Amino acid sequence: MTKYLLLKHYRGAPASVNDVPMDQWTQEEVLAHVQYMADFGARLEASGEFVEHRALAQQGTFVRSDGEGRPPVTDGPFAETKDLIAGWTIIDVESYERALELAAELSAAPGAGGRPVQEWLEIRPFFEALPTVTE
């Protein structure tokens, strides 16, 4: 089994087919989307393929060290993750092909007007073991 991160993006990928931002959906459309996600997770939990999924809040801050004894840097010329990453699902599946299949299914979650969003998802495998360095 291999764990994969299915990363949901707000931006940074080609536009979805149903490209209406969630903040413009009706309450019923949001609830239908959330229910789809819950049902997807429950089905994968039953099959043993589910690890977790989370939606992220809009608030977020980049932070980095600016050296010992100095306050952290929290601003810079970069895209904020709150504008990029909507959430994630982690799955544990037998094959890359199964990860693709599940990502495509997740991409079909309903959006505005109840139509499938057909959003792009980024699929990234977890490291199974740290690389070995020999000298």
N, CA, C and O atoms as CSV, one atom per row, in Angstrom:
chain,resi,resn,atom,element,x,y,z
A,1,MET,N,N,0.851,-1.183,0.000
A,1,MET,CA,C,0.000,0.000,0.000
A,1,MET,C,C,0.892,1.240,0.000
A,1,MET,O,O,1.941,1.270,0.643
A,2,THR,N,N,0.457,2.246,-0.725
A,2,THR,CA,C,1.185,3.502,-0.801
A,2,THR,C,C,0.228,4.634,-0.449
A,2,THR,O,O,-0.921,4.655,-0.890
A,3,LYS,N,N,0.716,5.559,0.341
A,3,LYS,CA,C,-0.094,6.731,0.686
A,3,LYS,C,C,0.124,7.822,-0.350
A,3,LYS,O,O,1.244,8.069,-0.796
A,4,TYR,N,N,-0.980,8.470,-0.720
A,4,TYR,CA,C,-0.954,9.581,-1.666
A,4,TYR,C,C,-1.704,10.759,-1.060
A,4,TYR,O,O,-2.695,10.592,-0.349
A,5,LEU,N,N,-1.208,11.945,-1.358
A,5,LEU,CA,C,-1.881,13.179,-1.007
A,5,LEU,C,C,-2.637,13.647,-2.239
A,5,LEU,O,O,-2.041,13.838,-3.300
A,6,LEU,N,N,-3.937,13.832,-2.107
A,6,LEU,CA,C,-4.758,14.422,-3.165
A,6,LEU,C,C,-4.985,15.860,-2.736
A,6,LEU,O,O,-5.768,16.125,-1.824
A,7,LEU,N,N,-4.309,16.778,-3.384
A,7,LEU,CA,C,-4.294,18.172,-2.970
A,7,LEU,C,C,-5.268,18.980,-3.810
A,7,LEU,O,O,-5.173,19.021,-5.037
A,8,LYS,N,N,-6.209,19.623,-3.122
A,8,LYS,CA,C,-7.212,20.456,-3.784
A,8,LYS,C,C,-6.704,21.891,-3.822
A,8,LYS,O,O,-6.333,22.454,-2.792
A,9,HIS,N,N,-6.689,22.473,-5.006
A,9,HIS,CA,C,-6.182,23.824,-5.198
A,9,HIS,C,C,-7.327,24.790,-5.492
A,9,HIS,O,O,-8.304,24.429,-6.148
A,10,TYR,N,N,-7.196,26.006,-5.005
A,10,TYR,CA,C,-8.077,27.080,-5.460
A,10,TYR,C,C,-7.559,27.619,-6.788
A,10,TYR,O,O,-8.320,27.835,-7.732
A,11,ARG,N,N,-6.256,27.830,-6.836
A,11,ARG,CA,C,-5.595,28.343,-8.035
A,11,ARG,C,C,-4.283,27.613,-8.196
A,11,ARG,O,O,-3.892,26.835,-7.327
A,12,GLY,N,N,-3.600,27.855,-9.297
A,12,GLY,CA,C,-2.323,27.204,-9.509
A,12,GLY,C,C,-2.435,25.970,-10.371
A,12,GLY,O,O,-1.441,25.286,-10.612
A,13,ALA,N,N,-3.626,25.681,-10.834
A,13,ALA,CA,C,-3.870,24.565,-11.745
A,13,ALA,C,C,-4.832,25.079,-12.816
A,13,ALA,O,O,-5.452,26.128,-12.642
A,14,PRO,N,N,-4.955,24.351,-13.912
A,14,PRO,CA,C,-5.948,24.782,-14.907
A,14,PRO,C,C,-7.333,24.900,-14.267
A,14,PRO,O,O,-7.655,24.174,-13.327
A,15,ALA,N,N,-8.126,25.801,-14.773
A,15,ALA,CA,C,-9.465,26.036,-14.218
A,15,ALA,C,C,-10.316,24.779,-14.317
A,15,ALA,O,O,-10.199,24.000,-15.263
A,16,SER,N,N,-11.176,24.600,-13.317
A,16,SER,CA,C,-12.114,23.481,-13.369
A,16,SER,C,C,-13.180,23.781,-14.423
A,16,SER,O,O,-13.279,24.905,-14.916
A,17,VAL,N,N,-13.961,22.782,-14.757
A,17,VAL,CA,C,-15.034,22.971,-15.741
A,17,VAL,C,C,-16.113,23.876,-15.154
A,17,VAL,O,O,-16.588,24.796,-15.818
A,18,ASN,N,N,-16.493,23.611,-13.913
A,18,ASN,CA,C,-17.496,24.403,-13.202
A,18,ASN,C,C,-16.714,25.370,-12.313
A,18,ASN,O,O,-16.581,25.148,-11.110
A,19,ASP,N,N,-16.206,26.432,-12.909
A,19,ASP,CA,C,-15.222,27.315,-12.276
A,19,ASP,C,C,-15.867,28.504,-11.562
A,19,ASP,O,O,-15.497,29.656,-11.791
A,20,VAL,N,N,-16.840,28.204,-10.691
A,20,VAL,CA,C,-17.487,29.236,-9.892
A,20,VAL,C,C,-16.918,29.117,-8.478
A,20,VAL,O,O,-17.052,28.057,-7.866
A,21,PRO,N,N,-16.290,30.163,-7.935
A,21,PRO,CA,C,-15.714,30.084,-6.591
A,21,PRO,C,C,-16.760,29.693,-5.550
A,21,PRO,O,O,-17.917,30.105,-5.635
A,22,MET,N,N,-16.344,28.898,-4.573
A,22,MET,CA,C,-17.258,28.380,-3.565
A,22,MET,C,C,-17.960,29.491,-2.788
A,22,MET,O,O,-19.087,29.303,-2.331
A,23,ASP,N,N,-17.311,30.641,-2.633
A,23,ASP,CA,C,-17.963,31.725,-1.893
A,23,ASP,C,C,-19.133,32.332,-2.674
A,23,ASP,O,O,-19.835,33.202,-2.158
A,24,GLN,N,N,-19.344,31.881,-3.903
A,24,GLN,CA,C,-20.477,32.329,-4.703
A,24,GLN,C,C,-21.560,31.247,-4.819
A,24,GLN,O,O,-22.572,31.455,-5.489
A,25,TRP,N,N,-21.354,30.102,-4.174
A,25,TRP,CA,C,-22.339,29.027,-4.186
A,25,TRP,C,C,-23.440,29.319,-3.177
A,25,TRP,O,O,-23.243,30.071,-2.224
A,26,THR,N,N,-24.602,28.713,-3.401
A,26,THR,CA,C,-25.678,28.796,-2.411
A,26,THR,C,C,-25.332,27.876,-1.242
A,26,THR,O,O,-24.453,27.020,-1.344
A,27,GLN,N,N,-26.029,28.067,-0.150
A,27,GLN,CA,C,-25.809,27.202,1.014
A,27,GLN,C,C,-26.089,25.739,0.658
A,27,GLN,O,O,-25.375,24.846,1.112
A,28,GLU,N,N,-27.115,25.492,-0.144
A,28,GLU,CA,C,-27.453,24.127,-0.539
A,28,GLU,C,C,-26.330,23.509,-1.376
A,28,GLU,O,O,-26.026,22.325,-1.233
A,29,GLU,N,N,-25.719,24.308,-2.245
A,29,GLU,CA,C,-24.611,23.809,-3.077
A,29,GLU,C,C,-23.397,23.467,-2.223
A,29,GLU,O,O,-22.743,22.450,-2.454
A,30,VAL,N,N,-23.094,24.305,-1.243
A,30,VAL,CA,C,-21.975,24.027,-0.332
A,30,VAL,C,C,-22.257,22.759,0.456
A,30,VAL,O,O,-21.382,21.903,0.589
A,31,LEU,N,N,-23.467,22.631,0.978
A,31,LEU,CA,C,-23.820,21.439,1.754
A,31,LEU,C,C,-23.747,20.174,0.905
A,31,LEU,O,O,-23.299,19.135,1.390
A,32,ALA,N,N,-24.178,20.244,-0.346
A,32,ALA,CA,C,-24.095,19.089,-1.239
A,32,ALA,C,C,-22.638,18.695,-1.486
A,32,ALA,O,O,-22.316,17.508,-1.535
A,33,HIS,N,N,-21.763,19.681,-1.641
A,33,HIS,CA,C,-20.338,19.424,-1.858
A,33,HIS,C,C,-19.727,18.768,-0.613
A,33,HIS,O,O,-19.004,17.777,-0.717
A,34,VAL,N,N,-20.020,19.320,0.539
A,34,VAL,CA,C,-19.491,18.776,1.795
A,34,VAL,C,C,-20.010,17.359,2.016
A,34,VAL,O,O,-19.260,16.497,2.475
A,35,GLN,N,N,-21.265,17.104,1.700
A,35,GLN,CA,C,-21.830,15.755,1.857
A,35,GLN,C,C,-21.153,14.770,0.914
A,35,GLN,O,O,-20.887,13.631,1.298
A,36,TYR,N,N,-20.871,15.193,-0.318
A,36,TYR,CA,C,-20.150,14.348,-1.274
A,36,TYR,C,C,-18.791,13.948,-0.706
A,36,TYR,O,O,-18.388,12.787,-0.780
A,37,MET,N,N,-18.093,14.935,-0.137
A,37,MET,CA,C,-16.778,14.668,0.450
A,37,MET,C,C,-16.898,13.687,1.616
A,37,MET,O,O,-16.086,12.770,1.741
A,38,ALA,N,N,-17.903,13.875,2.466
A,38,ALA,CA,C,-18.106,12.978,3.607
A,38,ALA,C,C,-18.426,11.570,3.138
A,38,ALA,O,O,-17.891,10.600,3.675
A,39,ASP,N,N,-19.295,11.448,2.137
A,39,ASP,CA,C,-19.644,10.125,1.598
A,39,ASP,C,C,-18.440,9.447,0.962
A,39,ASP,O,O,-18.247,8.242,1.126
A,40,PHE,N,N,-17.624,10.217,0.234
A,40,PHE,CA,C,-16.395,9.702,-0.379
A,40,PHE,C,C,-15.478,9.145,0.706
A,40,PHE,O,O,-14.971,8.030,0.583
A,41,GLY,N,N,-15.266,9.922,1.770
A,41,GLY,CA,C,-14.416,9.473,2.869
A,41,GLY,C,C,-14.966,8.239,3.560
A,41,GLY,O,O,-14.204,7.328,3.885
A,42,ALA,N,N,-16.269,8.189,3.791
A,42,ALA,CA,C,-16.884,7.039,4.463
A,42,ALA,C,C,-16.736,5.767,3.631
A,42,ALA,O,O,-16.466,4.694,4.170
A,43,ARG,N,N,-16.912,5.892,2.327
A,43,ARG,CA,C,-16.770,4.724,1.457
A,43,ARG,C,C,-15.329,4.209,1.457
A,43,ARG,O,O,-15.092,3.001,1.493
A,44,LEU,N,N,-14.370,5.142,1.416
A,44,LEU,CA,C,-12.968,4.730,1.429
A,44,LEU,C,C,-12.548,4.212,2.798
A,44,LEU,O,O,-11.676,3.348,2.896
A,45,GLU,N,N,-13.158,4.730,3.844
A,45,GLU,CA,C,-12.874,4.208,5.187
A,45,GLU,C,C,-13.324,2.752,5.270
A,45,GLU,O,O,-12.627,1.917,5.847
A,46,ALA,N,N,-14.483,2.449,4.698
A,46,ALA,CA,C,-14.996,1.087,4.702
A,46,ALA,C,C,-14.097,0.140,3.910
A,46,ALA,O,O,-13.984,-1.035,4.258
A,47,SER,N,N,-13.453,0.640,2.843
A,47,SER,CA,C,-12.582,-0.200,2.026
A,47,SER,C,C,-11.147,-0.262,2.560
A,47,SER,O,O,-10.319,-1.015,2.048
A,48,GLY,N,N,-10.861,0.544,3.602
A,48,GLY,CA,C,-9.519,0.569,4.170
A,48,GLY,C,C,-8.549,1.457,3.414
A,48,GLY,O,O,-7.342,1.385,3.648
A,49,GLU,N,N,-9.048,2.299,2.506
A,49,GLU,CA,C,-8.184,3.150,1.692
A,49,GLU,C,C,-8.112,4.593,2.195
A,49,GLU,O,O,-7.342,5.395,1.667
A,50,PHE,N,N,-8.895,4.920,3.194
A,50,PHE,CA,C,-8.981,6.301,3.668
A,50,PHE,C,C,-8.011,6.529,4.825
A,50,PHE,O,O,-7.911,5.701,5.730
A,51,VAL,N,N,-7.302,7.651,4.792
A,51,VAL,CA,C,-6.470,8.067,5.914
A,51,VAL,C,C,-7.112,9.292,6.561
A,51,VAL,O,O,-7.449,9.254,7.744
A,52,GLU,N,N,-7.287,10.380,5.805
A,52,GLU,CA,C,-7.984,11.562,6.315
A,52,GLU,C,C,-8.229,12.551,5.181
A,52,GLU,O,O,-7.594,12.479,4.128
A,53,HIS,N,N,-9.148,13.466,5.409
A,53,HIS,CA,C,-9.234,14.645,4.553
A,53,HIS,C,C,-9.678,15.838,5.382
A,53,HIS,O,O,-10.403,15.720,6.370
A,54,ARG,N,N,-9.206,16.993,4.930
A,54,ARG,CA,C,-9.462,18.236,5.645
A,54,ARG,C,C,-9.649,19.369,4.658
A,54,ARG,O,O,-8.994,19.429,3.618
A,55,ALA,N,N,-10.547,20.255,5.004
A,55,ALA,CA,C,-10.653,21.532,4.300
A,55,ALA,C,C,-9.869,22.535,5.135
A,55,ALA,O,O,-9.778,22.401,6.355
A,56,LEU,N,N,-9.315,23.521,4.486
A,56,LEU,CA,C,-8.531,24.531,5.189
A,56,LEU,C,C,-9.293,25.841,5.278
A,56,LEU,O,O,-10.036,26.201,4.365
A,57,ALA,N,N,-9.103,26.554,6.387
A,57,ALA,CA,C,-9.693,27.878,6.562
A,57,ALA,C,C,-8.990,28.869,5.643
A,57,ALA,O,O,-7.877,28.610,5.184
A,58,GLN,N,N,-9.622,29.981,5.379
A,58,GLN,CA,C,-9.048,31.013,4.520
A,58,GLN,C,C,-7.835,31.696,5.145
A,58,GLN,O,O,-6.954,32.164,4.423
A,59,GLN,N,N,-7.775,31.761,6.483
A,59,GLN,CA,C,-6.672,32.459,7.142
A,59,GLN,C,C,-5.395,31.629,7.047
A,59,GLN,O,O,-5.428,30.404,7.162
A,60,GLY,N,N,-4.286,32.304,6.839
A,60,GLY,CA,C,-3.001,31.624,6.794
A,60,GLY,C,C,-1.879,32.642,6.718
A,60,GLY,O,O,-2.072,33.747,6.211
A,61,THR,N,N,-0.718,32.280,7.213
A,61,THR,CA,C,0.432,33.170,7.212
A,61,THR,C,C,1.678,32.370,6.880
A,61,THR,O,O,1.877,31.283,7.424
A,62,PHE,N,N,2.523,32.892,5.993
A,62,PHE,CA,C,3.850,32.325,5.762
A,62,PHE,C,C,4.772,32.829,6.864
A,62,PHE,O,O,4.705,34.000,7.236
A,63,VAL,N,N,5.620,31.971,7.387
A,63,VAL,CA,C,6.565,32.351,8.427
A,63,VAL,C,C,7.914,31.722,8.116
A,63,VAL,O,O,7.988,30.578,7.668
A,64,ARG,N,N,8.985,32.482,8.358
A,64,ARG,CA,C,10.329,31.930,8.266
A,64,ARG,C,C,11.210,32.623,9.290
A,64,ARG,O,O,10.898,33.723,9.746
A,65,SER,N,N,12.295,31.985,9.644
A,65,SER,CA,C,13.251,32.570,10.562
A,65,SER,C,C,14.024,33.677,9.856
A,65,SER,O,O,14.369,33.555,8.681
A,66,ASP,N,N,14.290,34.750,10.578
A,66,ASP,CA,C,15.135,35.811,10.045
A,66,ASP,C,C,16.450,35.869,10.819
A,66,ASP,O,O,17.148,36.883,10.812
A,67,GLY,N,N,16.772,34.764,11.484
A,67,GLY,CA,C,18.016,34.689,12.240
A,67,GLY,C,C,17.755,34.675,13.732
A,67,GLY,O,O,16.704,35.117,14.198
A,68,GLU,N,N,18.716,34.163,14.473
A,68,GLU,CA,C,18.583,34.040,15.916
A,68,GLU,C,C,18.391,35.404,16.566
A,68,GLU,O,O,19.095,36.365,16.259
A,69,GLY,N,N,17.411,35.462,17.480
A,69,GLY,CA,C,17.153,36.694,18.213
A,69,GLY,C,C,16.325,37.715,17.456
A,69,GLY,O,O,16.037,38.787,17.989
A,70,ARG,N,N,15.938,37.413,16.237
A,70,ARG,CA,C,15.124,38.355,15.445
A,70,ARG,C,C,13.702,37.816,15.335
A,70,ARG,O,O,13.499,36.602,15.362
A,71,PRO,N,N,12.722,38.696,15.213
A,71,PRO,CA,C,11.347,38.206,15.075
A,71,PRO,C,C,11.172,37.465,13.747
A,71,PRO,O,O,11.879,37.744,12.778
A,72,PRO,N,N,10.241,36.532,13.708
A,72,PRO,CA,C,10.016,35.813,12.446
A,72,PRO,C,C,9.496,36.743,11.356
A,72,PRO,O,O,8.789,37.712,11.632
A,73,VAL,N,N,9.853,36.437,10.131
A,73,VAL,CA,C,9.372,37.174,8.966
A,73,VAL,C,C,8.026,36.569,8.576
A,73,VAL,O,O,7.910,35.352,8.437
A,74,THR,N,N,7.015,37.408,8.401
A,74,THR,CA,C,5.690,36.904,8.061
A,74,THR,C,C,5.109,37.550,6.820
A,74,THR,O,O,3.899,37.488,6.601
A,75,ASP,N,N,5.947,38.166,6.006
A,75,ASP,CA,C,5.444,38.804,4.804
A,75,ASP,C,C,6.487,38.636,3.710
A,75,ASP,O,O,7.678,38.498,3.992
A,76,GLY,N,N,6.044,38.647,2.490
A,76,GLY,CA,C,6.990,38.515,1.405
A,76,GLY,C,C,6.302,38.543,0.057
A,76,GLY,O,O,5.074,38.593,-0.007
A,77,PRO,N,N,7.060,38.511,-1.008
A,77,PRO,CA,C,6.483,38.550,-2.360
A,77,PRO,C,C,6.150,37.148,-2.859
A,77,PRO,O,O,6.854,36.613,-3.715
A,78,PHE,N,N,5.087,36.552,-2.333
A,78,PHE,CA,C,4.713,35.200,-2.722
A,78,PHE,C,C,3.202,35.039,-2.634
A,78,PHE,O,O,2.508,35.828,-1.992
A,79,ALA,N,N,2.720,34.014,-3.284
A,79,ALA,CA,C,1.289,33.705,-3.204
A,79,ALA,C,C,0.996,33.104,-1.836
A,79,ALA,O,O,1.761,32.273,-1.346
A,80,GLU,N,N,-0.069,33.505,-1.238
A,80,GLU,CA,C,-0.465,32.954,0.054
A,80,GLU,C,C,-1.115,31.587,-0.155
A,80,GLU,O,O,-1.860,31.400,-1.117
A,81,THR,N,N,-0.841,30.628,0.738
A,81,THR,CA,C,-1.454,29.311,0.603
A,81,THR,C,C,-2.966,29.394,0.713
A,81,THR,O,O,-3.676,28.571,0.136
A,82,LYS,N,N,-3.467,30.380,1.448
A,82,LYS,CA,C,-4.925,30.508,1.562
A,82,LYS,C,C,-5.555,30.779,0.200
A,82,LYS,O,O,-6.742,30.517,0.007
A,83,ASP,N,N,-4.768,31.303,-0.752
A,83,ASP,CA,C,-5.250,31.523,-2.109
A,83,ASP,C,C,-5.010,30.316,-3.009
A,83,ASP,O,O,-5.528,30.261,-4.124
A,84,LEU,N,N,-4.231,29.350,-2.531
A,84,LEU,CA,C,-3.847,28.221,-3.373
A,84,LEU,C,C,-4.442,26.895,-2.942
A,84,LEU,O,O,-4.990,26.162,-3.765
A,85,ILE,N,N,-4.342,26.581,-1.664
A,85,ILE,CA,C,-4.683,25.240,-1.202
A,85,ILE,C,C,-6.020,25.257,-0.467
A,85,ILE,O,O,-6.178,25.944,0.543
A,86,ALA,N,N,-6.970,24.499,-0.983
A,86,ALA,CA,C,-8.301,24.437,-0.387
A,86,ALA,C,C,-8.391,23.341,0.665
A,86,ALA,O,O,-9.126,23.475,1.644
A,87,GLY,N,N,-7.654,22.272,0.470
A,87,GLY,CA,C,-7.705,21.149,1.396
A,87,GLY,C,C,-7.016,19.947,0.802
A,87,GLY,O,O,-6.395,20.026,-0.258
A,88,TRP,N,N,-7.134,18.829,1.500
A,88,TRP,CA,C,-6.469,17.623,1.024
A,88,TRP,C,C,-7.219,16.383,1.465
A,88,TRP,O,O,-8.033,16.410,2.388
A,89,THR,N,N,-6.919,15.304,0.779
A,89,THR,CA,C,-7.354,13.968,1.164
A,89,THR,C,C,-6.117,13.084,1.111
A,89,THR,O,O,-5.327,13.171,0.171
A,90,ILE,N,N,-5.949,12.244,2.104
A,90,ILE,CA,C,-4.855,11.276,2.097
A,90,ILE,C,C,-5.475,9.898,1.963
A,90,ILE,O,O,-6.373,9.521,2.717
A,91,ILE,N,N,-4.975,9.157,0.986
A,91,ILE,CA,C,-5.460,7.802,0.742
A,91,ILE,C,C,-4.295,6.827,0.863
A,91,ILE,O,O,-3.135,7.225,0.759
A,92,ASP,N,N,-4.600,5.567,1.080
A,92,ASP,CA,C,-3.601,4.508,1.171
A,92,ASP,C,C,-4.096,3.389,0.271
A,92,ASP,O,O,-4.984,2.623,0.645
A,93,VAL,N,N,-3.510,3.299,-0.928
A,93,VAL,CA,C,-4.049,2.413,-1.963
A,93,VAL,C,C,-2.986,1.465,-2.503
A,93,VAL,O,O,-1.790,1.645,-2.273
A,94,GLU,N,N,-3.446,0.463,-3.218
A,94,GLU,CA,C,-2.569,-0.568,-3.769
A,94,GLU,C,C,-1.717,-0.092,-4.937
A,94,GLU,O,O,-0.627,-0.616,-5.165
A,95,SER,N,N,-2.212,0.910,-5.688
A,95,SER,CA,C,-1.490,1.276,-6.907
A,95,SER,C,C,-1.700,2.747,-7.256
A,95,SER,O,O,-2.635,3.397,-6.789
A,96,TYR,N,N,-0.807,3.237,-8.083
A,96,TYR,CA,C,-0.920,4.595,-8.611
A,96,TYR,C,C,-2.200,4.725,-9.431
A,96,TYR,O,O,-2.866,5.760,-9.390
A,97,GLU,N,N,-2.541,3.680,-10.171
A,97,GLU,CA,C,-3.753,3.700,-10.993
A,97,GLU,C,C,-4.998,3.886,-10.123
A,97,GLU,O,O,-5.928,4.595,-10.507
A,98,ARG,N,N,-5.011,3.241,-8.939
A,98,ARG,CA,C,-6.148,3.406,-8.017
A,98,ARG,C,C,-6.181,4.842,-7.486
A,98,ARG,O,O,-7.259,5.416,-7.324
A,99,ALA,N,N,-5.017,5.421,-7.217
A,99,ALA,CA,C,-4.962,6.816,-6.775
A,99,ALA,C,C,-5.542,7.732,-7.850
A,99,ALA,O,O,-6.290,8.657,-7.535
A,100,LEU,N,N,-5.206,7.484,-9.108
A,100,LEU,CA,C,-5.760,8.280,-10.210
A,100,LEU,C,C,-7.277,8.142,-10.279
A,100,LEU,O,O,-7.992,9.128,-10.460
A,101,GLU,N,N,-7.755,6.921,-10.134
A,101,GLU,CA,C,-9.188,6.652,-10.187
A,101,GLU,C,C,-9.926,7.417,-9.090
A,101,GLU,O,O,-10.955,8.042,-9.346
A,102,LEU,N,N,-9.396,7.364,-7.869
A,102,LEU,CA,C,-10.048,8.056,-6.759
A,102,LEU,C,C,-9.963,9.575,-6.900
A,102,LEU,O,O,-10.915,10.281,-6.566
A,103,ALA,N,N,-8.841,10.079,-7.387
A,103,ALA,CA,C,-8.715,11.526,-7.601
A,103,ALA,C,C,-9.733,11.999,-8.632
A,103,ALA,O,O,-10.343,13.055,-8.459
A,104,ALA,N,N,-9.922,11.230,-9.699
A,104,ALA,CA,C,-10.911,11.602,-10.714
A,104,ALA,C,C,-12.316,11.608,-10.123
A,104,ALA,O,O,-13.127,12.476,-10.444
A,105,GLU,N,N,-12.600,10.635,-9.257
A,105,GLU,CA,C,-13.912,10.590,-8.616
A,105,GLU,C,C,-14.105,11.800,-7.693
A,105,GLU,O,O,-15.176,12.407,-7.668
A,106,LEU,N,N,-13.073,12.137,-6.948
A,106,LEU,CA,C,-13.145,13.291,-6.050
A,106,LEU,C,C,-13.329,14.583,-6.843
A,106,LEU,O,O,-13.994,15.509,-6.379
A,107,SER,N,N,-12.749,14.644,-8.023
A,107,SER,CA,C,-12.858,15.805,-8.896
A,107,SER,C,C,-14.302,16.053,-9.348
A,107,SER,O,O,-14.646,17.160,-9.763
A,108,ALA,N,N,-15.129,15.030,-9.264
A,108,ALA,CA,C,-16.513,15.130,-9.721
A,108,ALA,C,C,-17.472,15.623,-8.644
A,108,ALA,O,O,-18.686,15.577,-8.838
A,109,ALA,N,N,-16.951,16.095,-7.512
A,109,ALA,CA,C,-17.826,16.617,-6.458
A,109,ALA,C,C,-18.705,17.727,-7.015
A,109,ALA,O,O,-18.267,18.488,-7.878
A,110,PRO,N,N,-19.935,17.826,-6.534
A,110,PRO,CA,C,-20.831,18.853,-7.066
A,110,PRO,C,C,-20.406,20.258,-6.657
A,110,PRO,O,O,-19.850,20.477,-5.581
A,111,GLY,N,N,-20.684,21.188,-7.541
A,111,GLY,CA,C,-20.384,22.595,-7.287
A,111,GLY,C,C,-21.591,23.447,-7.589
A,111,GLY,O,O,-22.720,23.060,-7.290
A,112,ALA,N,N,-21.364,24.601,-8.179
A,112,ALA,CA,C,-22.441,25.533,-8.502
A,112,ALA,C,C,-23.466,24.855,-9.407
A,112,ALA,O,O,-23.113,24.173,-10.369
A,113,GLY,N,N,-24.727,25.053,-9.082
A,113,GLY,CA,C,-25.802,24.460,-9.872
A,113,GLY,C,C,-25.906,22.957,-9.741
A,113,GLY,O,O,-26.660,22.320,-10.476
A,114,GLY,N,N,-25.141,22.370,-8.792
A,114,GLY,CA,C,-25.147,20.920,-8.622
A,114,GLY,C,C,-24.330,20.185,-9.666
A,114,GLY,O,O,-24.250,18.957,-9.643
A,115,ARG,N,N,-23.722,20.926,-10.583
A,115,ARG,CA,C,-22.909,20.306,-11.628
A,115,ARG,C,C,-21.539,19.927,-11.068
A,115,ARG,O,O,-21.033,20.618,-10.184
A,116,PRO,N,N,-20.928,18.848,-11.558
A,116,PRO,CA,C,-19.597,18.463,-11.080
A,116,PRO,C,C,-18.591,19.592,-11.294
A,116,PRO,O,O,-18.587,20.249,-12.335
A,117,VAL,N,N,-17.743,19.804,-10.295
A,117,VAL,CA,C,-16.723,20.839,-10.385
A,117,VAL,C,C,-15.678,20.453,-11.421
A,117,VAL,O,O,-15.203,21.305,-12.172
A,118,GLN,N,N,-15.322,19.191,-11.466
A,118,GLN,CA,C,-14.260,18.679,-12.337
A,118,GLN,C,C,-12.982,19.489,-12.130
A,118,GLN,O,O,-12.318,19.915,-13.076
A,119,GLU,N,N,-12.664,19.684,-10.822
A,119,GLU,CA,C,-11.460,20.433,-10.479
A,119,GLU,C,C,-10.222,19.567,-10.680
A,119,GLU,O,O,-10.296,18.338,-10.680
A,120,TRP,N,N,-9.102,20.223,-10.848
A,120,TRP,CA,C,-7.821,19.540,-10.942
A,120,TRP,C,C,-7.337,19.226,-9.536
A,120,TRP,O,O,-7.398,20.075,-8.647
A,121,LEU,N,N,-6.860,18.014,-9.338
A,121,LEU,CA,C,-6.263,17.613,-8.068
A,121,LEU,C,C,-4.814,17.243,-8.321
A,121,LEU,O,O,-4.491,16.620,-9.334
A,122,GLU,N,N,-3.957,17.620,-7.416
A,122,GLU,CA,C,-2.552,17.229,-7.494
A,122,GLU,C,C,-2.381,15.942,-6.688
A,122,GLU,O,O,-2.804,15.866,-5.535
A,123,ILE,N,N,-1.766,14.939,-7.295
A,123,ILE,CA,C,-1.531,13.658,-6.626
A,123,ILE,C,C,-0.046,13.554,-6.317
A,123,ILE,O,O,0.793,13.631,-7.214
A,124,ARG,N,N,0.271,13.376,-5.035
A,124,ARG,CA,C,1.677,13.277,-4.635
A,124,ARG,C,C,1.848,12.100,-3.698
A,124,ARG,O,O,1.165,12.015,-2.677
A,125,PRO,N,N,2.754,11.187,-4.034
A,125,PRO,CA,C,3.004,10.058,-3.132
A,125,PRO,C,C,3.812,10.505,-1.920
A,125,PRO,O,O,4.617,11.432,-2.006
A,126,PHE,N,N,3.592,9.847,-0.807
A,126,PHE,CA,C,4.400,10.065,0.387
A,126,PHE,C,C,5.711,9.308,0.217
A,126,PHE,O,O,5.753,8.268,-0.440
A,127,PHE,N,N,6.778,9.829,0.809
A,127,PHE,CA,C,8.022,9.072,0.862
A,127,PHE,C,C,7.769,7.825,1.689
A,127,PHE,O,O,7.213,7.900,2.785
A,128,GLU,N,N,8.169,6.700,1.174
A,128,GLU,CA,C,8.044,5.453,1.931
A,128,GLU,C,C,9.224,5.280,2.880
A,128,GLU,O,O,9.077,4.779,3.994
A,129,ALA,N,N,10.399,5.706,2.416
A,129,ALA,CA,C,11.600,5.618,3.248
A,129,ALA,C,C,12.502,6.763,2.811
A,129,ALA,O,O,12.474,7.182,1.654
A,130,LEU,N,N,13.287,7.257,3.729
A,130,LEU,CA,C,14.224,8.310,3.383
A,130,LEU,C,C,15.289,7.755,2.464
A,130,LEU,O,O,15.705,6.608,2.626
A,131,PRO,N,N,15.741,8.545,1.501
A,131,PRO,CA,C,16.789,8.061,0.614
A,131,PRO,C,C,18.078,7.784,1.397
A,131,PRO,O,O,18.398,8.474,2.365
A,132,THR,N,N,18.795,6.774,0.958
A,132,THR,CA,C,20.056,6.419,1.604
A,132,THR,C,C,21.185,7.147,0.872
A,132,THR,O,O,21.268,7.111,-0.355
A,133,VAL,N,N,22.048,7.805,1.639
A,133,VAL,CA,C,23.181,8.506,1.083
A,133,VAL,C,C,24.441,7.753,1.467
A,133,VAL,O,O,24.694,7.504,2.645
A,134,THR,N,N,25.223,7.396,0.471
A,134,THR,CA,C,26.501,6.732,0.742
A,134,THR,C,C,27.611,7.600,0.228
A,134,THR,O,O,27.470,8.271,-0.794
A,135,GLU,N,N,28.717,7.589,0.937
A,135,GLU,CA,C,29.876,8.399,0.513
A,135,GLU,C,C,31.057,7.524,0.273
A,135,GLU,O,O,32.126,8.015,-0.089
